[in-house]
Protein backbone atom coordinates (compact mmCIF):
# COMPACT_ATOMS: atom_id res chain seq x y z
CA UNK A 1 0.00 0.00 0.00
CA UNK A 2 1.34 3.41 -1.02
CA UNK A 3 0.43 4.93 2.33
CA UNK A 4 2.76 2.53 4.13
CA UNK A 5 6.00 4.03 2.77
CA UNK A 6 8.57 4.68 5.48
CA UNK A 7 12.00 6.23 5.50
CA UNK A 8 14.91 4.19 4.24
CA UNK A 9 18.28 3.64 5.83
CA UNK A 10 20.01 7.01 5.99
CA UNK A 11 22.97 5.64 4.06
CA UNK A 12 20.67 5.20 1.07
CA UNK A 13 19.08 8.64 1.12
CA UNK A 14 21.36 10.08 -1.58
CA UNK A 15 20.91 13.56 -0.13
CA UNK A 16 23.97 14.96 -1.96
CA UNK A 17 22.45 13.72 -5.22
CA UNK A 18 19.17 15.50 -4.53
CA UNK A 19 21.04 18.65 -3.49
CA UNK A 20 23.00 18.56 -6.76
CA UNK A 21 19.73 18.16 -8.67
CA UNK A 22 18.29 21.20 -6.89
CA UNK A 23 21.33 23.39 -7.55
CA UNK A 24 21.58 22.24 -11.16
CA UNK A 25 17.95 23.00 -11.92
CA UNK A 26 18.14 26.37 -10.18
CA UNK A 27 21.04 27.48 -12.35
CA UNK A 28 19.41 26.13 -15.52
CA UNK A 29 16.34 28.22 -14.73
CA UNK A 30 18.54 31.20 -13.97
CA UNK A 31 20.53 30.89 -17.20
CA UNK A 32 17.45 30.37 -19.39
CA UNK A 33 15.43 33.18 -17.79
CA UNK A 34 14.44 36.20 -19.85
CA UNK A 35 15.47 38.40 -16.92
CA UNK A 36 13.46 40.40 -14.43
CA UNK A 37 9.76 39.95 -14.93
CA UNK A 38 7.77 43.20 -15.06
CA UNK A 39 4.74 41.34 -13.66
CA UNK A 40 5.98 41.55 -10.08
CA UNK A 41 2.68 41.80 -8.22
CA UNK A 42 3.90 39.61 -5.38
CA UNK A 43 7.17 41.42 -4.75
CA UNK A 44 5.23 44.68 -4.51
CA UNK A 45 2.68 43.11 -2.17
CA UNK A 46 5.44 41.63 0.01
CA UNK A 47 6.89 45.11 0.43
CA UNK A 48 3.45 46.39 1.42
CA UNK A 49 3.04 43.60 3.97
CA UNK A 50 6.39 44.60 5.49
CA UNK A 51 5.05 48.16 5.77
CA UNK A 52 1.87 46.96 7.49
CA UNK A 53 -0.33 47.49 4.42
CA UNK A 54 -2.49 45.09 2.42
CA UNK A 55 -2.62 47.27 -0.71
CA UNK A 56 -0.12 48.79 -3.12
CA UNK A 57 0.13 52.43 -4.08
CA UNK A 58 1.62 52.17 -7.58
CA UNK A 59 -0.38 51.38 -10.68
CA UNK A 60 2.01 50.94 -13.62
CA UNK A 61 0.12 50.39 -16.89
CA UNK A 62 1.45 46.85 -17.39
CA UNK A 63 -0.15 45.65 -14.13
CA UNK A 64 -3.69 45.49 -15.46
CA UNK A 65 -5.32 43.16 -12.91
CA UNK A 66 -5.68 45.53 -9.97
CA UNK A 67 -8.79 46.64 -8.11
CA UNK A 68 -8.98 50.35 -7.23
CA UNK A 69 -9.15 51.02 -3.50
CA UNK A 70 -9.66 54.24 -1.57
CA UNK A 71 -7.14 57.10 -1.55
CA UNK A 72 -5.65 56.12 -4.88
CA UNK A 73 -4.43 52.70 -3.73
CA UNK A 74 -4.94 49.31 -5.35
CA UNK A 75 -5.64 45.75 -4.30
CA UNK A 76 -3.93 42.72 -5.81
CA UNK A 77 -6.55 40.09 -6.54
CA UNK A 78 -4.46 36.91 -6.38
CA UNK A 79 -4.17 34.70 -3.28
CA UNK A 80 -1.37 35.98 -1.07
CA UNK A 81 0.89 32.99 -0.40
CA UNK A 82 3.55 33.86 -3.02
CA UNK A 83 3.80 37.34 -1.50
CA UNK A 84 4.17 35.84 1.97
CA UNK A 85 6.99 33.63 0.70
CA UNK A 86 8.63 36.70 -0.83
CA UNK A 87 8.75 38.59 2.47
CA UNK A 88 12.14 37.25 3.69
CA UNK A 89 13.75 38.02 0.33
CA UNK A 90 12.25 41.51 0.08
CA UNK A 91 13.23 42.27 3.67
CA UNK A 92 16.85 41.40 2.85
CA UNK A 93 17.22 42.60 -0.75
CA UNK A 94 14.56 45.29 -0.89
CA UNK A 95 11.61 45.77 -3.19
CA UNK A 96 13.86 45.38 -6.22
CA UNK A 97 14.27 41.66 -5.42
CA UNK A 98 13.80 39.79 -8.75
CA UNK A 99 10.57 37.88 -8.37
CA UNK A 100 11.67 35.17 -10.80
CA UNK A 101 14.41 34.06 -8.39
CA UNK A 102 11.71 32.73 -6.08
CA UNK A 103 10.22 30.89 -9.06
CA UNK A 104 13.63 29.31 -9.76
CA UNK A 105 13.79 28.06 -6.17
CA UNK A 106 10.24 26.72 -6.13
CA UNK A 107 10.56 24.96 -9.48
CA UNK A 108 13.78 23.23 -8.41
CA UNK A 109 12.12 22.34 -5.09
CA UNK A 110 9.15 20.71 -6.82
CA UNK A 111 11.45 18.48 -8.84
CA UNK A 112 13.57 17.48 -5.85
CA UNK A 113 10.46 16.68 -3.79
CA UNK A 114 9.15 14.48 -6.61
CA UNK A 115 12.53 12.77 -7.00
CA UNK A 116 12.67 12.17 -3.25
CA UNK A 117 9.11 10.82 -3.21
CA UNK A 118 9.97 8.51 -6.09
CA UNK A 119 13.03 7.22 -4.25
CA UNK A 120 11.05 6.52 -1.09
CA UNK A 121 8.45 4.61 -3.06
CA UNK A 122 10.58 2.75 -5.64
CA UNK A 123 13.93 2.66 -3.80
CA UNK A 124 15.74 3.21 -7.10
CA UNK A 125 17.90 6.31 -7.47
CA UNK A 126 17.87 6.09 -11.28
CA UNK A 127 14.08 6.23 -11.38
CA UNK A 128 14.15 9.06 -8.85
CA UNK A 129 16.49 11.11 -11.04
CA UNK A 130 14.39 10.27 -14.10
CA UNK A 131 11.30 11.65 -12.33
CA UNK A 132 13.22 14.71 -11.13
CA UNK A 133 14.54 15.51 -14.60
CA UNK A 134 11.16 14.89 -16.21
CA UNK A 135 9.42 17.31 -13.87
CA UNK A 136 12.17 19.93 -13.84
CA UNK A 137 13.22 19.93 -17.50
CA UNK A 138 10.70 17.75 -19.31
CA UNK A 139 7.59 19.71 -18.40
CA UNK A 140 6.40 23.31 -18.54
CA UNK A 141 7.63 23.73 -14.98
CA UNK A 142 10.87 24.73 -16.73
CA UNK A 143 9.20 27.63 -18.54
CA UNK A 144 7.18 28.76 -15.54
CA UNK A 145 10.21 28.58 -13.25
CA UNK A 146 12.51 30.44 -15.62
CA UNK A 147 9.97 33.22 -16.22
CA UNK A 148 8.46 33.78 -12.79
CA UNK A 149 5.70 36.25 -13.64
CA UNK A 150 2.96 36.44 -11.04
CA UNK A 151 0.50 34.07 -12.74
CA UNK A 152 3.21 31.43 -13.07
CA UNK A 153 4.55 32.04 -9.58
CA UNK A 154 1.13 31.43 -8.05
CA UNK A 155 0.91 28.06 -9.76
CA UNK A 156 4.46 27.08 -8.86
CA UNK A 157 3.79 27.95 -5.23
CA UNK A 158 0.66 25.79 -5.16
CA UNK A 159 2.44 22.88 -6.87
CA UNK A 160 5.40 23.22 -4.48
CA UNK A 161 3.22 22.90 -1.39
CA UNK A 162 1.04 20.15 -2.86
CA UNK A 163 4.19 18.17 -3.67
CA UNK A 164 5.51 18.83 -0.17
CA UNK A 165 2.21 17.51 1.23
CA UNK A 166 2.52 14.37 -0.89
CA UNK A 167 6.12 13.79 0.20
CA UNK A 168 5.21 14.20 3.86
CA UNK A 169 2.17 11.94 3.48
CA UNK A 170 4.28 9.13 2.07
CA UNK A 171 7.25 9.51 4.42
CA UNK A 172 7.07 10.79 8.00
CA UNK A 173 3.28 11.17 7.84
CA UNK A 174 2.95 14.15 10.18
CA UNK A 175 -0.69 15.04 9.69
CA UNK A 176 -0.42 18.59 11.04
CA UNK A 177 2.42 19.40 8.65
CA UNK A 178 0.45 17.96 5.73
CA UNK A 179 -2.43 20.25 6.70
CA UNK A 180 -0.09 23.24 6.76
CA UNK A 181 1.27 22.40 3.31
CA UNK A 182 -2.24 21.93 1.94
CA UNK A 183 -3.32 25.23 3.48
CA UNK A 184 -0.35 26.98 1.87
CA UNK A 185 -1.31 25.44 -1.49
CA UNK A 186 -4.87 26.71 -1.00
CA UNK A 187 -3.56 30.20 -0.29
CA UNK A 188 -1.69 30.02 -3.60
CA UNK A 189 -4.43 28.54 -5.83
CA UNK A 190 -7.75 28.20 -4.03
CA UNK A 191 -9.13 25.19 -5.88
CA UNK A 192 -6.21 22.99 -4.83
CA UNK A 193 -8.16 22.50 -1.58
CA UNK A 194 -10.15 19.94 -3.60
CA UNK A 195 -7.23 17.57 -3.02
CA UNK A 196 -8.20 17.35 0.69
CA UNK A 197 -10.11 14.04 0.33
CA UNK A 198 -6.99 12.42 -1.14
CA UNK A 199 -4.95 13.31 1.93
CA UNK A 200 -7.74 12.33 4.33
CA UNK A 201 -7.77 8.90 2.73
CA UNK A 202 -4.03 8.49 3.30
CA UNK A 203 -4.53 9.34 6.99
CA UNK A 204 -7.62 7.18 7.45
CA UNK A 205 -5.92 5.11 10.15
CA UNK A 206 -6.46 6.76 13.52
CA UNK A 207 -8.65 9.10 11.49
CA UNK A 208 -10.09 11.20 14.31
CA UNK A 209 -6.71 12.40 15.49
CA UNK A 210 -5.23 12.71 12.01
CA UNK A 211 -8.21 14.49 10.47
CA UNK A 212 -8.21 16.96 13.35
CA UNK A 213 -4.52 17.69 12.85
CA UNK A 214 -4.93 18.17 9.09
CA UNK A 215 -7.85 20.54 9.57
CA UNK A 216 -5.94 22.47 12.24
CA UNK A 217 -3.10 22.84 9.75
CA UNK A 218 -5.37 24.08 6.99
CA UNK A 219 -7.55 26.37 9.15
CA UNK A 220 -5.09 29.29 9.68
CA UNK A 221 -4.68 29.71 5.93
CA UNK A 222 -8.41 29.69 5.32
CA UNK A 223 -8.85 32.14 8.19
CA UNK A 224 -6.13 34.40 6.79
CA UNK A 225 -7.79 34.41 3.39
CA UNK A 226 -11.21 35.20 4.88
CA UNK A 227 -9.76 38.09 6.91
CA UNK A 228 -7.72 39.34 3.94
CA UNK A 229 -10.84 39.40 1.77
CA UNK A 230 -12.92 41.08 4.44
CA UNK A 231 -10.37 43.85 4.93
CA UNK A 232 -10.28 44.56 1.20
CA UNK A 233 -13.78 43.87 -0.03
CA UNK A 234 -16.04 43.56 3.02
CA UNK A 235 -16.78 39.88 2.39
CA UNK A 236 -14.90 36.72 3.32
CA UNK A 237 -15.05 35.03 -0.09
CA UNK A 238 -12.76 35.76 -3.03
CA UNK A 239 -14.51 38.35 -5.16
CA UNK A 240 -11.49 40.46 -6.06
CA UNK A 241 -11.17 39.17 -9.62
CA UNK A 242 -14.79 40.15 -10.29
CA UNK A 243 -13.98 43.76 -9.40
CA UNK A 244 -11.23 44.29 -11.98
CA UNK A 245 -12.43 47.25 -14.09
CA UNK A 246 -13.68 46.21 -17.52
CA UNK A 247 -13.24 42.49 -16.84
CA UNK A 248 -16.62 41.47 -18.19
CA UNK A 249 -16.17 43.53 -21.33
CA UNK A 250 -13.62 40.94 -22.42
CA UNK A 251 -15.03 38.47 -25.00
CA UNK A 252 -13.92 35.38 -23.07
CA UNK A 253 -16.08 36.32 -20.05
CA UNK A 254 -19.41 36.66 -21.86
CA UNK A 255 -21.06 34.19 -19.46
CA UNK A 256 -19.23 35.24 -16.32
CA UNK A 257 -15.90 34.30 -14.80
CA UNK A 258 -16.81 30.59 -14.62
CA UNK A 259 -19.26 28.68 -16.80
CA UNK A 260 -19.53 25.08 -18.04
CA UNK A 261 -19.72 26.29 -21.64
CA UNK A 262 -16.04 27.26 -21.40
CA UNK A 263 -14.91 23.63 -20.95
CA UNK A 264 -14.48 22.84 -24.70
CA UNK A 265 -12.02 25.70 -25.21
CA UNK A 266 -9.80 24.28 -22.45
CA UNK A 267 -10.04 20.77 -23.84
CA UNK A 268 -8.92 22.11 -27.20
CA UNK A 269 -5.84 23.74 -25.70
CA UNK A 270 -4.81 20.84 -23.46
CA UNK A 271 -5.31 18.12 -26.09
CA UNK A 272 -5.42 19.68 -29.58
CA UNK A 273 -3.22 22.79 -29.57
CA UNK A 274 -0.22 22.74 -31.89
CA UNK A 275 2.82 24.95 -32.65
CA UNK A 276 2.56 27.71 -35.23
CA UNK A 277 4.04 26.90 -38.63
CA UNK A 278 5.54 29.72 -40.69
CA UNK A 279 7.06 29.98 -44.16
CA UNK A 280 10.13 31.77 -42.81
CA UNK A 281 12.67 30.89 -40.12
CA UNK A 282 12.27 29.52 -37.53
CA UNK A 283 9.43 27.76 -39.48
CA UNK A 284 7.88 26.49 -36.26
CA UNK A 285 7.30 28.44 -33.06
CA UNK A 286 5.25 28.23 -29.86
CA UNK A 287 1.82 29.76 -29.62
CA UNK A 288 0.97 32.01 -26.71
CA UNK A 289 -2.47 30.38 -26.76
CA UNK A 290 -0.99 27.09 -25.58
CA UNK A 291 0.34 23.72 -26.60
CA UNK A 292 -1.11 20.26 -25.97
CA UNK A 293 0.06 18.50 -22.83
CA UNK A 294 1.00 15.36 -24.76
CA UNK A 295 3.39 17.47 -26.85
CA UNK A 296 5.08 19.31 -23.98
CA UNK A 297 5.40 16.15 -21.84
CA UNK A 298 4.71 12.97 -23.81
CA UNK A 299 6.03 10.98 -20.84
CA UNK A 300 2.75 11.71 -19.02
CA UNK A 301 1.49 8.64 -20.88
CA UNK A 302 3.05 6.58 -18.08
CA UNK A 303 0.43 7.91 -15.66
CA UNK A 304 -2.03 5.55 -17.36
CA UNK A 305 0.15 2.58 -16.42
CA UNK A 306 -0.58 3.03 -12.71
CA UNK A 307 -2.84 0.18 -11.59
CA UNK A 308 -6.33 1.66 -11.58
CA UNK A 309 -7.72 -1.08 -9.33
CA UNK A 310 -5.82 0.45 -6.41
CA UNK A 311 -7.89 2.93 -4.42
CA UNK A 312 -5.01 5.39 -4.09
CA UNK A 313 -4.69 5.51 -7.90
CA UNK A 314 -8.42 6.07 -8.33
CA UNK A 315 -8.30 8.91 -5.80
CA UNK A 316 -5.34 10.51 -7.57
CA UNK A 317 -7.30 10.52 -10.83
CA UNK A 318 -10.38 11.83 -9.03
CA UNK A 319 -8.32 14.68 -7.57
CA UNK A 320 -7.02 15.55 -11.03
CA UNK A 321 -10.55 15.56 -12.42
CA UNK A 322 -11.94 17.73 -9.60
CA UNK A 323 -9.21 20.35 -9.98
CA UNK A 324 -9.46 20.20 -13.78
CA UNK A 325 -13.23 20.77 -13.73
CA UNK A 326 -12.75 24.05 -11.90
CA UNK A 327 -10.02 25.36 -14.16
CA UNK A 328 -11.78 24.15 -17.31
CA UNK A 329 -14.79 26.32 -16.43
CA UNK A 330 -12.69 29.47 -16.22
CA UNK A 331 -13.24 32.00 -19.00
CA UNK A 332 -9.62 32.16 -20.13
CA UNK A 333 -7.43 29.20 -21.00
CA UNK A 334 -4.23 30.51 -19.39
CA UNK A 335 -2.74 32.61 -22.17
CA UNK A 336 -0.09 33.90 -22.36
CA UNK A 337 1.72 30.62 -21.80
CA UNK A 338 3.87 27.81 -23.09
CA UNK A 339 1.90 24.59 -22.96
CA UNK A 340 -1.22 24.57 -20.83
CA UNK A 341 -0.16 26.20 -17.58
CA UNK A 342 -3.40 25.56 -15.67
CA UNK A 343 -2.53 21.85 -15.69
CA UNK A 344 0.32 22.57 -13.26
CA UNK A 345 -2.39 22.80 -10.59
CA UNK A 346 -2.75 19.02 -10.81
CA UNK A 347 0.77 18.14 -12.01
CA UNK A 348 1.82 16.77 -8.58
CA UNK A 349 -0.82 14.05 -8.89
CA UNK A 350 0.10 13.25 -12.49
CA UNK A 351 3.69 12.75 -11.42
CA UNK A 352 2.51 10.68 -8.46
CA UNK A 353 0.72 8.38 -10.90
CA UNK A 354 3.90 8.08 -12.94
CA UNK A 355 5.74 7.06 -9.76
CA UNK A 356 3.02 4.49 -9.05
CA UNK A 357 3.52 3.09 -12.57
CA UNK A 358 7.00 1.88 -11.58
CA UNK A 359 5.68 -0.49 -8.91
CA UNK A 360 6.67 -3.63 -10.83
CA UNK A 361 8.81 -2.21 -13.62
CA UNK A 362 12.18 -0.60 -14.13
CA UNK A 363 13.48 2.05 -16.48
CA UNK A 364 13.52 0.86 -20.08
CA UNK A 365 14.69 2.38 -23.33
CA UNK A 366 11.34 4.03 -24.06
CA UNK A 367 11.44 5.88 -20.73
CA UNK A 368 14.68 7.55 -21.78
CA UNK A 369 13.35 8.29 -25.27
CA UNK A 370 10.26 10.04 -23.95
CA UNK A 371 12.31 11.87 -21.31
CA UNK A 372 14.66 13.14 -24.03
CA UNK A 373 11.77 14.22 -26.26
CA UNK A 374 10.12 15.99 -23.33
CA UNK A 375 13.32 17.87 -22.48
CA UNK A 376 13.94 18.84 -26.11
CA UNK A 377 10.40 20.19 -26.52
CA UNK A 378 10.61 22.27 -23.35
CA UNK A 379 14.12 23.51 -24.18
CA UNK A 380 12.76 24.60 -27.56
CA UNK A 381 9.85 26.41 -25.90
CA UNK A 382 11.96 28.16 -23.26
CA UNK A 383 14.66 29.28 -25.69
CA UNK A 384 12.19 30.30 -28.40
CA UNK A 385 10.26 32.52 -26.00
CA UNK A 386 12.85 33.76 -23.50
CA UNK A 387 15.85 34.19 -25.80
CA UNK A 388 14.63 34.68 -29.37
CA UNK A 389 11.06 35.95 -29.03
CA UNK A 390 9.84 33.32 -31.50
CA UNK A 391 6.28 33.23 -30.24
CA UNK A 392 2.91 34.68 -31.22
CA UNK A 393 -0.81 33.93 -31.11
Buried (B, 14 or more C-beta within 10 A) or exposed (E): EBBEBEEEEEEEBBEEBBEEBBEBBBEBBBEBBBEBBEBBBBBBBBBBBEEEEBBBEEEEEEBEBBBEBEEEBBBBBBBBBBBBBBBEBBBEEEBEBBBBBBBBBBBBBBBBBBBBBBBBBBEBBEBBBBBBBBBBBBBBBBBBBBBBBBBBBBBBBBBBBBBBBBBBBBBEBBBBBBBBBBBBBBBBBBBBBBBBEBBBBBBEEEEEEBBEBBBBBBEBBBEBBBEBBEEBBEEBEBBBEBBBEEBEEEEEBEEEBEEEEBBEBBBBBBEEBEBBEEEEEEEEBBBBBBBBBEBBBBBBEBBEBBEEEBEBBBBBBBBBEBBBBBBBBBBEBBBBBBBBBBBBBBBBBBBBBBBBBBBEEEBEEEBEEBBEBBBEBBBBBBEBBBEEEBBEE
